[in-house]
Each structure stands twice: as structure tokens, then as C-alpha cells.
Amino acid sequence: MKDAKIGNMIRYVNLKELNPEEQTTVKDIINNEFEKIHRLFSGNLVNLTVHIKLHNTESKNKKYSVHIKAEAPTKIFASKGYADWDLKKAARISINEIKNNVKHNFKHQRNKKEALDLKKQIRKTTKVRL
């Protein structure tokens, strides 16, 4: 997937609060995992919002919390957010939570036909928007 298209689909909130090194770390992690999340939605992911909160800004040690929201045409998935002293760990755990929520939702449909119908409905609504 092209970087320009990815840039339009990923939105960062409070990214400017981080220093440049931390910003590139978060962007690298999210961009690397974005393709996997996009595939889970059968290519119909509309937006991915990454919200970063900074705690203990006065002290030397910072605590980060990362909340991620993935929006598809018919459903919205959100992570509960994870807080940690390590920014990489917080971002990866939030990403994995989103991926697991999507997998779980499509896996536990009543049957495969219902899951396929839901994916078809997502595709149709995406085509209509374009």
C-alpha cells in the first residue's frame, strides 16, 4: 500500500507532545502493523486513530498510554488503551488488542455465511463512498 494512502487513513492525536525520536518510533510501529489490520478488514478499513496520552511530564520518567480506534463502514473497534513506561510496549499491546478484537468478531459470527455477508456489506458501503 502506498505511503500517501496510509497517511490519509491514519490519524494521530497528541503526537506533538512526544519528542521527534518517540514520534518516529510510534509511526514506525503503527505503519508496520497497519497493513495487517487493513487485511483483517478485507481492505475496507476507513480510518485508524491513534491517541497518545503522556503522564508524569514533569519527571524524568514518562508514562505513555496509547488508545487506538479502527473504523470500518459498518463497525468501530476501539482498544481499551494500555499504559506503560515503555512507549513501544504500549503501542504494540494496543495494536494487538485491536487485531484480536477484529479476529474475534469475525470468527464468532453464527456461521461462515453470516461473516461473509458482513464482509460483503462492508465492501458495498465502501464502494458507494468512493
C-alpha positions as CSV (number, residue, x, y, z in Angstrom):
1,M,0.0,0.0,0.0
2,K,1.3,3.4,-0.8
3,D,2.5,5.7,2.0
4,A,0.3,8.6,0.8
5,K,-2.8,6.5,1.1
6,I,-1.7,5.2,4.5
7,G,-1.1,8.8,5.7
8,N,-4.7,9.7,4.9
9,M,-6.1,6.7,6.8
10,I,-4.0,7.0,10.0
11,R,-4.7,10.0,12.3
12,Y,-2.5,10.7,15.3
13,V,-3.8,12.7,18.3
14,N,-1.3,14.4,20.7
15,L,1.7,13.2,18.7
16,K,3.3,16.6,19.1
17,E,3.7,16.1,22.8
18,L,6.3,13.5,22.1
19,N,9.9,14.3,21.1
20,P,10.9,13.5,17.5
21,E,12.6,10.2,18.3
22,E,9.4,9.0,20.1
23,Q,7.3,10.2,17.2
24,T,9.2,8.2,14.7
25,T,9.0,5.1,17.0
26,V,5.2,5.3,17.2
27,K,4.8,6.0,13.5
28,D,7.1,3.0,12.5
29,I,5.2,0.6,14.8
30,I,1.8,1.7,13.5
31,N,2.8,1.8,9.8
32,N,4.3,-1.7,10.1
33,E,1.1,-3.1,11.7
34,F,-1.3,-1.1,9.6
35,E,-1.2,-3.5,6.6
36,K,-2.1,-6.4,8.9
37,I,-5.1,-4.6,10.4
38,H,-6.2,-3.4,6.9
39,R,-6.2,-7.1,5.7
40,L,-8.3,-8.1,8.6
41,F,-11.0,-5.7,7.4
42,S,-10.8,-7.2,3.9
43,G,-9.3,-4.0,2.7
44,N,-12.2,-1.9,3.9
45,L,-10.6,0.0,6.8
46,V,-11.7,3.6,6.7
47,N,-9.7,5.3,9.5
48,L,-7.2,4.4,12.2
49,T,-7.0,6.9,15.0
50,V,-4.0,6.6,17.4
51,H,-4.4,8.7,20.6
52,I,-1.3,9.1,22.8
53,K,-1.5,10.4,26.3
54,L,1.5,11.4,28.3
55,H,1.6,11.1,32.1
56,N,4.3,12.4,34.5
57,T,5.6,15.0,32.1
58,E,7.5,16.9,34.9
59,S,9.6,13.9,35.9
60,K,12.4,12.3,34.0
61,N,10.4,9.1,33.5
62,K,7.3,9.4,31.3
63,K,4.4,7.1,31.3
64,Y,2.6,6.7,28.0
65,S,-0.9,5.4,27.3
66,V,-1.9,4.5,23.7
67,H,-5.6,4.2,22.6
68,I,-6.4,3.0,19.1
69,K,-9.7,3.2,17.2
70,A,-10.2,1.4,13.9
71,E,-13.3,2.5,11.9
72,A,-14.9,0.4,9.2
73,P,-18.1,1.4,7.3
74,T,-20.3,-0.8,9.5
75,K,-18.4,-1.2,12.8
76,I,-15.9,0.6,15.0
77,F,-13.3,-1.2,17.1
78,A,-11.5,0.5,20.0
79,S,-8.8,-0.6,22.3
80,K,-9.2,0.0,26.0
81,G,-5.8,1.6,25.9
82,Y,-2.6,0.5,27.6
83,A,-0.3,2.5,29.8
84,D,3.3,1.7,30.3
85,W,6.7,3.3,30.9
86,D,7.9,1.9,27.5
87,L,6.3,3.6,24.5
88,K,7.0,0.6,22.2
89,K,5.3,-1.8,24.5
90,A,2.2,0.3,25.0
91,A,1.8,0.8,21.2
92,R,2.3,-2.9,20.4
93,I,-0.1,-4.1,23.1
94,S,-2.8,-1.6,21.9
95,I,-2.3,-2.7,18.2
96,N,-2.6,-6.4,19.2
97,E,-5.8,-5.7,21.2
98,I,-7.4,-4.2,18.1
99,K,-6.3,-7.1,15.9
100,N,-7.6,-9.6,18.4
101,N,-11.0,-7.8,18.7
102,V,-11.4,-7.8,14.9
103,K,-10.4,-11.5,14.6
104,H,-12.8,-12.4,17.5
105,N,-15.7,-10.5,16.0
106,F,-15.5,-12.1,12.6
107,K,-14.7,-15.6,14.0
108,H,-17.6,-15.7,16.3
109,Q,-20.3,-15.0,13.8
110,R,-23.1,-17.6,13.9
111,N,-21.8,-19.2,10.7
112,K,-19.4,-18.5,7.9
113,K,-22.3,-17.3,5.6
114,E,-23.1,-14.5,8.1
115,A,-19.4,-13.5,8.3
116,L,-19.2,-13.4,4.5
117,D,-22.4,-11.4,4.3
118,L,-21.0,-8.9,6.7
119,K,-17.8,-8.5,4.7
120,K,-19.8,-8.1,1.5
121,Q,-21.9,-5.4,3.2
122,I,-18.7,-3.6,4.2
123,R,-17.3,-3.8,0.7
124,K,-20.6,-2.4,-0.8
125,T,-20.7,0.6,1.6
126,T,-17.0,1.4,0.8
127,K,-17.6,1.3,-2.9
128,V,-20.6,3.7,-2.5
129,R,-18.5,6.2,-0.6
130,L,-15.8,6.3,-3.3
